Amino acid sequence: MKDCVQAAGWKIMVQTPVDESTYGEGTVLEQYPPAGEDIADKDAEFTLKISTGNPPQ
């Protein structure tokens, strides 16, 4: 996901770490704009929630 965003020339503005151990470290759990939404703006900015791979505390 991150590589595709950067290859398109878009920006990842916020990466929020989330403790969860089901999917593993570095997995994108949520994103805004959501998956499947058309993005027309070449300067699109993404917000991501990324798994830490650690169990929730």
Steps between C-alpha positions, in 0.01 A plus 500: 500500500769749604706432186196556276415829672855629462529377138186699414660813646253518789590559865455303820435774754431305821599148602342404831637185667235261633576211738356180349668166439262327259638636172858581597729799502469749215154391382270786402187453712306808389555778251343827399395546226354148522604218265310496172428874499600683182769761559523767234727748678870450422579646841288250694591461866451172687454421869592144603460285811790252504534184712789491747477119514473527881199371692252767617572622850 
